[in-house]
Amino acid sequence: MSGQIVITGAAGGIGAALADHFLSRGRAVAGIDIAPFSDRTAAMPDFVGIRSDITDEAALERAFDAIAARGPISTVIANAAVTDLAHSDTLSMLYATWSRVLRINVDGAFLTGRAAARRMGRGNIVFVTSSLAMLSQAKANDAAYCTSKAAVEMLARVMALELAPMGINVNTLYPSAVIDTGFFAHWSAEQRRVLAPPTILNGAASALADLPPGAVTGRSLDHARWENERAYRCEWGAA
């Protein structure tokens, strides 16, 4: 599928890995992030980086206007997210912490998905979530993050129903591993050795970005099963 790949949170971690991956495949990539992009990525001829806060509705709309003026948008990967680095329990968590995580992870996902759909023809919207969004994977001391990702899973289901007539697939992608992202920047290099590299979602994200209209929508792709189970990959392809 041709057209631009738009990635939020593209300045680091999973988002930066995805941007590099799609650029290496010859795709045009537009990155959105409040943080600065690496000089190497910013210098790539097929990359444009826009500094924007995904929770600022007006600014995000302007960012998508600029991207759409550059060319058609085929896929949007809503990846930007934060967590409570203190891992507070529910009783002691500050409301400001709760609000920040929900605003960026849920409001930001909603504004990104809406802005994308308003400017896309046919294509794919992918929300990066987490295995912690699943009821069976609830984790103590991560109430804000678990709740936010569960909310995004439901947002994706609703958008899938609404956007199917437009030829836009809406799916989620979640890792079944702990990834070396900014969430663990406070860990030592030795501690981070046990973490998976940010590149582990590249293959699954490519598959979702390449889905033809009406192929698969309203589903969650488990990265580990995608990597390890041929039948699972065939199921997605057959659907």
C-alpha positions as CSV (number, residue, x, y, z in Angstrom):
1,M,0.0,0.0,0.0
2,S,1.4,3.4,-1.0
3,G,1.0,6.7,0.9
4,Q,2.5,8.1,4.0
5,I,2.9,6.3,7.3
6,V,2.2,8.7,10.2
7,I,3.6,7.7,13.6
8,T,3.1,9.4,16.9
9,G,5.7,9.2,19.5
10,A,8.3,8.8,16.7
11,A,11.2,10.6,18.4
12,G,12.2,7.6,20.5
13,G,11.5,4.0,21.6
14,I,9.0,2.0,19.6
15,G,8.0,5.0,17.5
16,A,11.5,5.7,16.3
17,A,12.1,2.0,15.6
18,L,9.0,1.9,13.5
19,A,9.9,5.1,11.6
20,D,13.4,3.7,10.8
21,H,11.8,0.4,9.7
22,F,9.3,1.9,7.3
23,L,11.9,4.4,5.9
24,S,14.2,1.4,5.2
25,R,11.3,-0.1,3.2
26,G,11.1,3.0,1.0
27,R,8.0,4.4,2.6
28,A,7.4,8.1,3.3
29,V,7.1,8.6,7.0
30,A,5.7,11.6,9.0
31,G,6.6,11.6,12.7
32,I,4.7,13.5,15.3
33,D,6.2,14.0,18.8
34,I,6.6,16.7,21.4
35,A,10.3,15.7,21.7
36,P,13.0,16.4,19.1
37,F,13.8,13.8,16.5
38,S,17.2,12.3,16.0
39,D,19.4,14.1,13.5
40,R,19.9,10.9,11.6
41,T,16.1,10.3,11.1
42,A,15.4,14.0,10.5
43,A,17.9,14.0,7.7
44,M,16.2,11.2,5.8
45,P,14.7,12.5,2.5
46,D,11.4,10.6,3.0
47,F,10.9,11.7,6.6
48,V,9.2,14.8,7.9
49,G,9.0,15.4,11.7
50,I,6.5,17.7,13.3
51,R,6.8,18.8,16.9
52,S,3.3,18.7,18.4
53,D,1.5,17.7,21.5
54,I,-1.1,15.0,20.7
55,T,-3.4,16.3,23.4
56,D,-3.5,19.8,21.9
57,E,-6.5,19.4,19.5
58,A,-5.8,22.5,17.4
59,A,-2.0,21.8,17.1
60,L,-2.6,18.2,16.2
61,E,-5.2,19.2,13.5
62,R,-2.6,21.6,12.1
63,A,0.0,18.8,12.1
64,F,-2.3,16.5,10.1
65,D,-3.1,19.3,7.7
66,A,0.6,19.8,7.0
67,I,1.1,16.0,6.5
68,A,-1.9,15.6,4.3
69,A,-0.7,18.6,2.1
70,R,2.5,16.5,1.6
71,G,0.6,13.6,0.1
72,P,-2.0,10.9,0.8
73,I,-2.0,9.2,4.2
74,S,-2.3,5.4,4.1
75,T,-1.5,4.3,7.6
76,V,-1.5,6.0,11.0
77,I,0.2,4.3,14.0
78,A,-0.9,5.9,17.2
79,N,2.0,5.0,19.4
80,A,2.6,7.9,21.8
81,A,2.0,7.0,25.5
82,V,3.3,7.6,29.0
83,T,3.1,5.7,32.2
84,D,3.4,6.4,36.0
85,L,7.1,5.8,36.5
86,A,6.6,5.7,40.2
87,H,4.1,2.8,39.8
88,S,1.9,4.2,42.6
89,D,-0.7,2.0,44.1
90,T,-4.3,3.2,43.7
91,L,-4.7,4.6,47.2
92,S,-1.6,6.8,47.0
93,M,-1.6,7.8,43.4
94,L,-1.9,11.5,42.8
95,Y,-4.9,12.5,40.8
96,A,-2.6,14.6,38.6
97,T,-0.7,11.5,37.7
98,W,-3.8,9.6,36.8
99,S,-5.1,12.5,34.7
100,R,-1.8,12.9,32.8
101,V,-1.6,9.2,31.9
102,L,-5.3,9.1,30.8
103,R,-5.1,12.4,28.9
104,I,-2.0,11.4,26.8
105,N,-2.8,7.8,26.3
106,V,-6.6,8.0,25.8
107,D,-7.4,11.5,24.7
108,G,-4.3,11.6,22.6
109,A,-5.3,8.3,20.9
110,F,-8.8,9.6,20.3
111,L,-7.6,12.9,18.8
112,T,-5.0,11.1,16.7
113,G,-7.5,8.6,15.3
114,R,-10.1,11.2,14.6
115,A,-7.6,13.6,12.9
116,A,-6.3,10.7,10.8
117,A,-9.7,9.4,9.7
118,R,-10.8,12.9,8.7
119,R,-8.0,13.1,6.1
120,M,-7.6,9.5,5.0
121,G,-9.2,7.8,2.1
122,R,-8.8,4.0,2.5
123,G,-6.1,2.7,4.8
124,N,-5.2,1.6,8.3
125,I,-5.3,3.0,11.7
126,V,-3.2,1.1,14.3
127,F,-3.3,1.8,18.0
128,V,-0.3,0.5,20.0
129,T,-1.7,-0.8,23.3
130,S,-0.4,-3.4,25.8
131,S,-1.0,-6.9,27.1
132,L,-1.8,-5.0,30.3
133,A,-5.0,-3.8,28.6
134,M,-6.4,-7.3,29.0
135,L,-8.5,-8.1,32.1
136,S,-6.5,-11.2,32.7
137,Q,-3.3,-9.2,32.8
138,A,-4.2,-6.5,35.3
139,K,-1.1,-5.5,37.2
140,A,-0.9,-3.9,40.7
141,N,0.6,-0.5,40.9
142,D,-0.2,0.3,37.2
143,A,-3.9,1.3,37.4
144,A,-3.5,4.4,35.2
145,Y,-1.6,2.6,32.5
146,C,-3.7,-0.5,32.5
147,T,-6.9,1.5,32.4
148,S,-5.7,3.8,29.6
149,K,-4.7,0.9,27.3
150,A,-8.0,-0.9,28.0
151,A,-9.8,2.2,27.0
152,V,-7.9,2.5,23.8
153,E,-8.8,-1.1,22.9
154,M,-12.5,-0.2,23.2
155,L,-11.9,3.0,21.2
156,A,-10.5,1.0,18.4
157,R,-13.5,-1.3,18.3
158,V,-15.9,1.6,18.1
159,M,-13.9,3.3,15.4
160,A,-13.6,0.1,13.5
161,L,-17.4,-0.1,13.3
162,E,-17.8,3.5,12.3
163,L,-14.9,3.6,9.7
164,A,-15.5,0.3,7.9
165,P,-17.8,1.9,5.3
166,M,-15.0,4.3,4.5
167,G,-12.5,1.5,3.8
168,I,-10.4,2.2,6.9
169,N,-9.3,-0.7,9.0
170,V,-8.8,0.0,12.7
171,N,-6.8,-2.5,14.7
172,T,-4.6,-2.6,17.8
173,L,-1.1,-4.0,18.2
174,Y,0.3,-5.0,21.6
175,P,3.6,-6.4,22.7
176,S,3.7,-9.5,24.9
177,A,7.1,-8.5,26.2
178,V,8.6,-5.7,28.2
179,I,10.4,-3.3,25.8
180,D,13.3,-1.0,26.3
181,T,11.6,2.4,25.9
182,G,11.7,5.6,27.8
183,F,9.6,3.9,30.5
184,F,12.8,2.3,31.7
185,A,15.2,5.2,31.1
186,H,15.9,5.3,34.8
187,W,17.2,1.7,34.8
188,S,20.9,1.0,34.5
189,A,22.3,-0.4,31.2
190,E,22.8,-3.7,33.0
191,Q,19.1,-3.8,34.2
192,R,17.9,-3.0,30.7
193,R,19.7,-6.0,29.2
194,V,16.6,-8.1,30.0
195,L,14.3,-5.9,28.0
196,A,13.3,-6.5,24.4
197,P,14.5,-4.1,21.7
198,P,12.0,-1.5,20.5
199,T,12.2,-3.1,17.0
200,I,10.2,-6.2,18.0
201,L,6.9,-4.7,16.7
202,N,8.3,-3.9,13.3
203,G,7.1,-7.0,11.5
204,A,3.6,-7.0,13.0
205,A,3.2,-3.3,12.4
206,S,4.2,-3.8,8.7
207,A,1.5,-6.4,8.3
208,L,-1.2,-4.2,9.8
209,A,0.0,-1.2,7.6
210,D,-0.3,-3.3,4.5
211,L,-3.8,-4.6,5.1
212,P,-6.2,-3.9,2.1
213,P,-9.5,-2.2,2.9
214,G,-12.0,-4.5,4.6
215,A,-9.4,-7.2,5.2
216,V,-9.3,-7.2,9.0
217,T,-10.7,-4.6,11.4
218,G,-11.7,-4.3,15.0
219,R,-9.1,-6.8,16.2
220,S,-6.1,-6.9,18.5
221,L,-2.8,-8.4,17.2
222,D,-0.6,-10.1,19.7
223,H,3.0,-9.5,18.7
224,A,4.3,-12.7,20.3
225,R,1.7,-14.9,18.6
226,W,2.4,-13.2,15.3
227,E,6.1,-13.9,15.6
228,N,5.8,-17.5,16.8
229,E,2.6,-19.0,15.4
230,R,2.3,-19.6,11.6
231,A,-1.4,-20.4,12.0
232,Y,-2.0,-17.1,13.7
233,R,-0.3,-15.2,10.9
234,C,-2.3,-17.1,8.3
235,E,-5.5,-16.4,10.2
236,W,-4.9,-12.7,9.8
237,G,-3.9,-13.1,6.2
238,A,-7.0,-15.2,5.4
239,A,-9.3,-12.8,7.2
